Amino acid sequence: MATADDLKFQEFDDAANLLAANPDATTISIDEPVEIPKNQHSHRQEPGREEDDELLGTDDSDKTELLAGQKKSAPFWTFDYYQTFFDVDTYQVLDRIKGSVFPVPGKNFVRLYIRSNPDLYGPFWICATLVFTIAVSGNLSNFFIHLGKPTYRYVPEFRKVSIAATTIYAYAWLVPLALWGFLMWRNSKVMNIVSYSFLEIVCVYGYSLFIYIPTAILWIIPQKVVRWVLVVFSLCVSGSVLVMTFWPAVRDDNRRIAVATVATVLLLHALLAVGCLAYFFDAPELDIPAPIIPAHNGTTVITKSH
C-alpha cells in the first residue's frame, strides 16, 4: 500500500540536473509548440513530385475546385447560361485582338489568351462588323468602278448583307465544329494529342477574322494589284495564328494526317478571303444594251455605248 509520504507533492529537480543524470532522455517543453523538421517531408517526397503538384494542384486548389463545383449551373434555355460566354471585359478583348493581329512566333494563341476565359463576345461582334464592312465596302467599290459612266445608275445591293452574314457566320461556326469533331476523333486514336474545346476553337477563328475588317475597307481601292497584296498579307497574319494554334494539336499524330489537317485549315481560310474579294469587290463590267433611237425617215438607229 502507498504510504502518506508517497501521496504528498514532491519537487522535481530541474531539467538540467535530470539531463546530467541521463543524457539520452527526451524532453518536451509544454510552452513551446512541437515543430516537425522540414527535412522529413523532403525525404518522403519522390523525385519530380513538385512538378506533379503544379500540374495536378494542391489541397487548397482542390478545395477551391470543389467549392466552385458546388455552384449550380443554369439550364441551357435560360439567359444566365449564355451570359457566362460573354463574361469578358474590354481589356481582354482588345488584348486578344492585338494578339491576333500581331501573333507571337512560337506562342499558342489559346494558351496565351483564350484558355483562362474563352468568350463569344469578341468573335460575335468581329463577325458582325466584318459582315457590314464587306457589304458596305463592296457597294462602294462597285460605285467607284462605274463612276463617271453616263449609263450607270447606282442601286444599293442590300442582298449583299445577307449573303455576307450567311458566309461569315457559317464559316465561323461550321468549320470550328468540324475541326473540333475531327480533333476529338483523333484524340481517341492518339492519346497524347492536345485537345481544345469547341468554345476555344470558335474563339480562335473569330479573333483571326479581325484582320479582314481593315482589309475589306482597303479593298475599296480599285486596283487589283493592291487588293491581292492585301489578301496575301491578311492570309499570312491570320493563317499564322491558326497554324501556331492547331499544329501543336496534331503534330504528334501521323505525319500525313497532321500536314493534311493544317493544309485544309489554311485552304478553307484562303477560300473565304478569295471568295469575298471575287464576289463582293471584283464586280463584272455592266453589259448595258445599246439604246435604240428612232430616225425621222421611219428607220431605227442603234448606237453603241462605250
C-alpha positions as CSV (number, residue, x, y, z in Angstrom):
1,M,0.0,0.0,0.0
2,A,1.1,3.6,-0.6
3,T,2.3,5.4,2.4
4,A,1.4,9.0,3.3
5,D,4.8,10.3,2.1
6,D,4.1,8.8,-1.4
7,L,0.8,10.8,-1.7
8,K,2.5,14.2,-0.9
9,F,3.5,16.6,-3.6
10,Q,7.2,16.4,-4.4
11,E,9.5,18.8,-6.1
12,F,11.4,17.5,-9.0
13,D,14.9,18.6,-10.0
14,D,15.5,21.0,-12.9
15,A,15.7,19.6,-16.4
16,A,19.4,20.3,-16.4
17,N,20.0,18.1,-13.4
18,L,17.9,15.3,-15.0
19,L,19.8,15.5,-18.3
20,A,23.1,15.4,-16.4
21,A,22.0,12.2,-14.8
22,N,20.5,10.7,-18.0
23,P,21.8,12.5,-21.2
24,D,19.8,10.2,-23.5
25,A,16.4,11.3,-22.0
26,T,14.0,13.1,-24.3
27,T,12.4,16.3,-23.0
28,I,9.3,18.1,-24.3
29,S,8.5,21.7,-23.4
30,I,4.9,22.4,-22.8
31,D,5.2,26.1,-23.5
32,E,6.8,25.7,-27.0
33,P,4.8,24.0,-29.8
34,V,6.2,20.9,-31.3
35,E,7.7,21.5,-34.8
36,I,8.2,18.8,-37.3
37,P,11.6,19.2,-39.1
38,K,11.2,20.3,-42.6
39,N,13.7,17.7,-43.8
40,Q,11.2,14.9,-43.0
41,H,9.0,16.0,-45.9
42,S,11.9,16.2,-48.2
43,H,12.8,12.6,-47.5
44,R,9.2,11.5,-48.1
45,Q,8.7,13.3,-51.4
46,E,9.6,11.4,-54.6
47,P,11.7,13.0,-57.3
48,G,9.5,15.1,-59.7
49,R,6.7,15.4,-57.2
50,E,6.8,19.2,-57.2
51,E,6.2,19.2,-60.9
52,D,3.3,16.8,-60.5
53,D,1.8,19.0,-57.7
54,E,2.0,22.0,-60.1
55,L,0.1,20.1,-62.8
56,L,-2.3,18.3,-60.5
57,G,-2.9,21.1,-58.0
58,T,-2.5,21.3,-54.2
59,D,-5.0,20.7,-51.5
60,D,-6.1,24.3,-51.5
61,S,-6.7,24.3,-55.2
62,D,-8.7,21.0,-54.8
63,K,-10.9,22.7,-52.1
64,T,-11.4,25.7,-54.4
65,E,-12.5,23.5,-57.3
66,L,-14.8,21.6,-55.0
67,L,-16.4,24.8,-53.7
68,A,-16.6,26.1,-57.3
69,G,-18.3,22.9,-58.4
70,Q,-21.0,23.3,-55.8
71,K,-22.4,26.2,-57.8
72,K,-25.3,25.0,-59.8
73,S,-25.1,25.8,-63.5
74,A,-28.1,27.4,-65.1
75,P,-30.2,25.4,-67.6
76,F,-29.3,26.0,-71.2
77,W,-32.6,27.5,-72.0
78,T,-32.1,30.4,-69.6
79,F,-30.3,33.7,-70.2
80,D,-27.9,33.1,-67.3
81,Y,-26.4,30.1,-69.1
82,Y,-25.3,32.1,-72.1
83,Q,-24.3,35.1,-70.1
84,T,-21.2,33.2,-69.0
85,F,-20.0,33.1,-72.6
86,F,-20.0,36.9,-72.7
87,D,-18.3,37.4,-69.3
88,V,-15.3,39.3,-70.6
89,D,-14.0,42.8,-70.2
90,T,-12.9,45.3,-72.8
91,Y,-9.2,44.9,-72.0
92,Q,-9.3,41.2,-72.6
93,V,-11.0,41.6,-75.9
94,L,-8.5,44.3,-77.0
95,D,-5.6,42.1,-75.9
96,R,-6.9,39.2,-77.9
97,I,-7.4,41.3,-80.9
98,K,-3.9,42.6,-80.7
99,G,-2.6,39.1,-80.3
100,S,-4.4,38.0,-83.5
101,V,-3.1,41.0,-85.5
102,F,0.5,40.7,-84.1
103,P,1.0,37.0,-83.5
104,V,3.9,36.0,-81.3
105,P,6.1,33.4,-83.1
106,G,6.1,30.1,-81.4
107,K,3.3,31.0,-79.0
108,N,0.0,29.2,-78.8
109,F,-2.9,31.7,-79.1
110,V,-5.2,29.5,-77.0
111,R,-2.8,29.1,-74.1
112,L,-1.6,32.7,-74.3
113,Y,-5.0,34.5,-74.5
114,I,-8.1,32.2,-74.6
115,R,-7.8,29.3,-72.1
116,S,-8.2,31.4,-69.0
117,N,-11.5,32.7,-70.1
118,P,-12.9,31.8,-73.5
119,D,-15.7,34.0,-74.8
120,L,-18.2,34.5,-77.6
121,Y,-18.4,38.3,-77.2
122,G,-15.4,39.1,-79.3
123,P,-16.0,36.6,-82.1
124,F,-19.7,37.5,-82.4
125,W,-19.0,41.3,-82.8
126,I,-16.0,40.7,-85.0
127,C,-18.1,38.7,-87.4
128,A,-20.9,41.2,-87.3
129,T,-18.5,44.1,-88.0
130,L,-16.9,42.1,-90.8
131,V,-20.3,41.4,-92.4
132,F,-21.3,45.1,-92.6
133,T,-17.8,46.1,-93.6
134,I,-17.7,43.7,-96.6
135,A,-21.3,44.6,-97.7
136,V,-20.8,48.4,-97.4
137,S,-17.3,48.3,-98.9
138,G,-18.5,46.1,-101.7
139,N,-21.2,48.6,-102.7
140,L,-18.8,51.5,-102.5
141,S,-16.3,49.6,-104.6
142,N,-18.9,48.9,-107.3
143,F,-19.9,52.6,-107.2
144,F,-16.3,53.8,-107.7
145,I,-15.6,51.3,-110.5
146,H,-18.6,52.5,-112.6
147,L,-18.4,56.2,-111.5
148,G,-18.5,58.6,-114.4
149,K,-20.3,56.3,-116.9
150,P,-23.3,58.1,-118.3
151,T,-25.5,54.9,-118.4
152,Y,-24.7,53.8,-114.9
153,R,-27.2,54.3,-112.1
154,Y,-26.2,53.4,-108.6
155,V,-28.6,51.0,-106.8
156,P,-27.7,49.7,-103.3
157,E,-27.4,46.0,-103.1
158,F,-28.8,45.1,-99.7
159,R,-28.8,41.4,-100.5
160,K,-25.0,41.5,-100.1
161,V,-25.6,42.0,-96.3
162,S,-27.5,38.7,-96.0
163,I,-25.0,36.9,-98.3
164,A,-22.1,38.1,-96.3
165,A,-23.7,37.3,-93.0
166,T,-24.5,33.7,-94.1
167,T,-21.0,33.2,-95.4
168,I,-19.1,34.7,-92.4
169,Y,-21.2,33.1,-89.6
170,A,-21.3,29.7,-91.4
171,Y,-17.6,29.7,-91.7
172,A,-17.0,30.9,-88.1
173,W,-19.2,28.2,-86.7
174,L,-19.3,25.2,-89.0
175,V,-15.6,25.0,-89.7
176,P,-14.7,25.1,-85.9
177,L,-17.4,22.5,-85.3
178,A,-16.0,20.1,-88.0
179,L,-12.4,20.7,-86.7
180,W,-13.4,20.1,-83.1
181,G,-15.1,16.8,-84.1
182,F,-12.0,15.7,-86.0
183,L,-9.7,16.5,-83.2
184,M,-11.9,14.6,-80.7
185,W,-11.9,11.6,-83.1
186,R,-8.1,11.7,-83.4
187,N,-7.7,12.2,-79.7
188,S,-9.4,8.8,-79.2
189,K,-6.8,7.3,-81.6
190,V,-3.7,9.1,-80.3
191,M,-3.6,9.6,-76.6
192,N,-1.1,12.5,-76.3
193,I,-2.8,14.8,-78.8
194,V,-3.5,18.3,-77.4
195,S,-7.3,18.8,-77.1
196,Y,-9.2,22.1,-77.5
197,S,-12.8,22.7,-76.5
198,F,-15.3,23.8,-79.1
199,L,-15.6,27.3,-77.5
200,E,-11.8,27.7,-77.7
201,I,-11.7,26.8,-81.4
202,V,-14.6,29.3,-82.1
203,C,-12.6,32.0,-80.3
204,V,-9.5,31.3,-82.4
205,Y,-11.5,31.5,-85.6
206,G,-13.4,34.6,-84.5
207,Y,-10.4,36.6,-83.5
208,S,-8.4,35.5,-86.5
209,L,-11.0,37.2,-88.8
210,F,-10.4,40.6,-87.3
211,I,-7.6,41.4,-89.8
212,Y,-10.1,41.2,-92.6
213,I,-12.0,44.2,-91.3
214,P,-9.4,46.8,-92.2
215,T,-8.5,44.8,-95.3
216,A,-12.1,45.0,-96.5
217,I,-12.0,48.7,-96.1
218,L,-8.9,49.0,-98.2
219,W,-10.4,46.7,-100.8
220,I,-12.4,49.8,-101.9
221,I,-9.2,50.9,-103.8
222,P,-10.0,50.0,-107.4
223,Q,-6.6,48.4,-108.1
224,K,-6.4,44.6,-108.4
225,V,-2.7,44.5,-107.5
226,V,-3.3,46.3,-104.3
227,R,-6.2,44.1,-103.4
228,W,-4.3,40.9,-104.0
229,V,-1.4,42.2,-102.0
230,L,-3.8,42.9,-99.1
231,V,-5.3,39.4,-99.5
232,V,-1.8,37.7,-99.2
233,F,-0.9,39.9,-96.2
234,S,-4.1,39.1,-94.4
235,L,-3.8,35.4,-95.1
236,C,-0.2,35.4,-93.7
237,V,-1.3,37.1,-90.5
238,S,-4.5,35.2,-89.7
239,G,-3.1,32.0,-91.1
240,S,-0.1,32.1,-88.8
241,V,-2.5,32.4,-85.8
242,L,-4.3,29.2,-87.0
243,V,-1.1,27.3,-87.7
244,M,0.5,28.1,-84.4
245,T,-2.6,27.1,-82.6
246,F,-3.6,23.9,-84.3
247,W,-0.2,22.5,-85.3
248,P,0.6,21.5,-81.7
249,A,-2.7,19.7,-81.5
250,V,-1.9,17.4,-84.5
251,R,1.9,17.2,-84.7
252,D,2.0,14.0,-82.6
253,D,-0.4,12.4,-85.0
254,N,0.5,10.7,-88.2
255,R,2.7,13.0,-90.3
256,R,0.4,12.9,-93.3
257,I,-2.7,13.5,-91.3
258,A,-1.1,16.4,-89.4
259,V,0.1,18.1,-92.6
260,A,-3.3,17.5,-94.3
261,T,-5.2,18.9,-91.4
262,V,-3.2,22.2,-91.2
263,A,-3.3,22.5,-95.1
264,T,-7.1,22.1,-95.0
265,V,-7.4,24.8,-92.4
266,L,-5.3,27.2,-94.4
267,L,-7.1,26.3,-97.7
268,L,-10.6,27.0,-96.2
269,H,-9.3,30.3,-94.8
270,A,-7.9,31.3,-98.1
271,L,-11.1,30.3,-99.9
272,L,-13.1,32.6,-97.6
273,A,-10.8,35.6,-98.4
274,V,-10.6,35.0,-102.1
275,G,-14.3,34.3,-102.4
276,C,-15.3,37.5,-100.6
277,L,-12.9,39.5,-102.8
278,A,-14.1,37.9,-106.0
279,Y,-17.9,38.2,-105.2
280,F,-18.2,41.5,-103.4
281,F,-15.4,43.6,-104.9
282,D,-14.4,42.3,-108.4
283,A,-17.7,43.2,-109.9
284,P,-18.0,42.4,-113.7
285,E,-18.5,45.1,-116.2
286,L,-22.1,46.0,-116.8
287,D,-23.4,44.9,-120.1
288,I,-25.8,47.7,-120.9
289,P,-27.9,47.3,-124.1
290,A,-27.4,49.9,-126.7
291,P,-30.3,52.5,-126.8
292,I,-32.5,52.5,-129.9
293,I,-33.1,56.0,-131.4
294,P,-35.8,56.3,-134.0
295,A,-34.9,58.2,-137.1
296,H,-37.1,60.7,-138.9
297,N,-37.4,58.6,-142.0
298,G,-39.0,55.7,-140.1
299,T,-35.8,53.7,-139.7
300,T,-34.1,52.9,-136.4
301,V,-30.6,53.7,-135.5
302,I,-28.7,51.6,-133.0
303,T,-25.8,53.4,-131.2
304,K,-23.1,51.6,-129.3
305,S,-22.3,52.6,-125.8
306,H,-18.7,52.9,-124.7
